[in-house]
Amino acid sequence: MREIWGIGTPRSFRPIWVCEELGLDYQHHAIGPRTGETQQPEFTALNRKQKIPFYRDERVSLSESVAICRYLTHNFSDGQVSVPDSPEAFAKEDEWCAYIYGEIDETGLYVMRRHGDLGSIYGESPEVSAAAASYVSRHFEVVADRLADDNTLMTSGFGLADVLLMSCLDWAIAYGVALPPALQGYYDCHNTRPAYQRAMKINYPD
Ligand SMILES: N[C@@H](CCC(=O)N[C@@H](CS)C(=O)NCC(=O)O)C(=O)O
């Protein structure tokens, strides 16, 4: 039995998309952020961090969207997504994942969320939000350079790093951050994937 907790955020979208992409069965517990559901004792016993997404199967329990997606792609891909096949390729994939998660998600988009949507909790700050948006744009240019002549981050094909990037592009679009042309082309290419579209409907039912 494979179970995923979480709905409604770019982070919860990632493991849902990966399961859909890999054709894996899973039970989805549609608990949302800021609903109090992550604070319930039953969920806290599963994930002390009280955060979504959370994942469990008979072998492992995992929080952290990147760790969950890496576990799924690296263990259950049967060719549907590209998986690194050498220490150098693992390192290259890690490099992209750390960059996208560290700079674009946490330092950029999530800072915009904290001081925009979640301003009542973390402090409203249009200045901080605007600075974070331009930080995201700066790093989008770096990624766009990589994607100028290629449609996947890894030369071996679509994989974990692309799932992370696409989820950040969805998020950036929702927040009104413009995509450079190469990134817009990349986005338009991968958002037609049937698994992506199924995952969008599951994660954002409204
Ligand atoms: N680093 C974590 C971040 C998880 C996270 O911050 N989740 C938020 C929603 S995006 C959450 O669960 N917040 C607490 C709550 O909603 O109660 C990951 O990538 O999975």
The ligand as an SDF file (V2000), in Angstrom:
LIG
                    3D

 20 19  0  0  0  0  0  0  0  0999 V2000
   10.4170   21.2820    2.4560 N   0  0  0  0  0  0  0  0  0  0  0  0
    9.0820   20.7650    2.4520 C   0  0  0  0  0  0  0  0  0  0  0  0
    8.1120   21.9070    2.6260 C   0  0  0  0  0  0  0  0  0  0  0  0
    6.7640   21.3950    3.0160 C   0  0  0  0  0  0  0  0  0  0  0  0
    5.8450   22.5420    3.4050 C   0  0  0  0  0  0  0  0  0  0  0  0
    6.2870   23.6150    3.8200 O   0  0  0  0  0  0  0  0  0  0  0  0
    4.5560   22.2990    3.2920 N   0  0  0  0  0  0  0  0  0  0  0  0
    3.5910   23.3030    3.6400 C   0  0  0  0  0  0  0  0  0  0  0  0
    2.6090   23.5070    2.5150 C   0  0  0  0  0  0  0  0  0  0  0  0
    3.4820   23.9470    1.0360 S   0  0  0  0  0  0  0  0  0  0  0  0
    2.8370   22.8510    4.8760 C   0  0  0  0  0  0  0  0  0  0  0  0
    2.5360   21.6910    5.0090 O   0  0  0  0  0  0  0  0  0  0  0  0
    2.5860   23.7730    5.8240 N   0  0  0  0  0  0  0  0  0  0  0  0
    1.9480   23.4760    7.0880 C   0  0  0  0  0  0  0  0  0  0  0  0
    0.4690   23.4710    7.0500 C   0  0  0  0  0  0  0  0  0  0  0  0
   -0.0750   23.7030    5.9950 O   0  0  0  0  0  0  0  0  0  0  0  0
   -0.1870   23.2380    8.0460 O   0  0  0  0  0  0  0  0  0  0  0  0
    8.7980   19.9730    1.1770 C   0  0  0  0  0  0  0  0  0  0  0  0
    9.3280   20.3250    0.1100 O   0  0  0  0  0  0  0  0  0  0  0  0
    8.0380   18.9940    1.2300 O   0  0  0  0  0  0  0  0  0  0  0  0
  1  2  1  0
  2  3  1  0
  2 18  1  0
  3  4  1  0
  4  5  1  0
  5  6  2  0
  5  7  1  0
  7  8  1  0
  8  9  1  0
  8 11  1  0
  9 10  1  0
 11 12  2  0
 11 13  1  0
 13 14  1  0
 14 15  1  0
 15 16  2  0
 15 17  1  0
 18 19  2  0
 18 20  1  0
M  END
$$$$
